[in-house]
Amino acid sequence: MSTENNKIISPTLKWGRIFSVLVFLLGTSLLVYMVTVEGEPGALPLFLIITGIVWFILNRHLSKKQLQ
């Protein structure tokens, strides 16, 4: 019989994961809109997409570090 350690991730990291995905989705939808309407991507959507990805990766790293 194996014992399972139930470790809890802090609520801050959970909310950080949710917000990073929301920022990424907002950037993606804004990028699609700007390319459709204006014909070229703007700097803001690209910044939002990169920020969402980096935030998600850092948050994932911190949550794995917390679980160890």
C-alpha positions in Angstrom: 0.0 0.0 0.0 1.5 3.3 -1.0 1.0 6.5 0.9 0.1 9.5 -1.1 1.2 13.0 -0.1 -1.6 15.5 -0.7 0.3 18.7 -1.2 -1.6 21.9 -1.7 -0.8 24.6 -4.2 -1.2 28.1 -2.9 -4.3 30.0 -4.1 -2.0 32.7 -5.5 -0.4 30.2 -7.9 -3.8 28.9 -8.9 -5.1 32.4 -9.7 -1.8 33.2 -11.5 -2.3 30.2 -13.8 -5.9 31.3 -14.6 -4.9 34.9 -15.2 -2.0 33.9 -17.4 -4.2 31.8 -19.6 -6.8 34.7 -19.8 -4.0 37.1 -20.8 -2.9 34.7 -23.5 -6.4 34.2 -24.8 -7.1 38.0 -24.8 -3.9 38.6 -26.7 -4.8 35.9 -29.2 -8.3 37.2 -29.8 -7.0 40.8 -30.1 -4.4 39.6 -32.6 -7.0 37.8 -34.7 -9.2 40.9 -34.6 -6.4 43.3 -35.5 -5.2 41.2 -38.4 -8.7 40.8 -39.7 -9.6 44.5 -39.4 -6.4 46.3 -40.0 -4.4 43.7 -41.9 -1.4 43.8 -39.6 -0.7 42.7 -36.0 -0.1 45.3 -33.4 2.5 45.4 -30.6 -0.1 45.1 -27.8 -1.5 41.7 -28.8 2.0 40.3 -29.3 3.0 41.7 -25.9 0.0 40.1 -24.3 0.6 36.7 -25.9 4.3 36.7 -24.8 3.4 37.9 -21.3 0.8 35.2 -20.9 3.2 32.4 -22.0 6.0 33.6 -19.8 3.7 34.1 -16.8 2.3 30.6 -17.3 5.8 29.0 -17.5 7.1 30.9 -14.4 3.9 30.0 -12.5 4.2 26.3 -13.5 7.9 26.3 -12.4 7.0 27.9 -9.0 4.1 25.5 -8.4 6.4 22.5 -9.1 9.0 24.0 -6.8 6.4 24.4 -4.1 5.2 20.8 -4.4 8.7 19.4 -3.8 
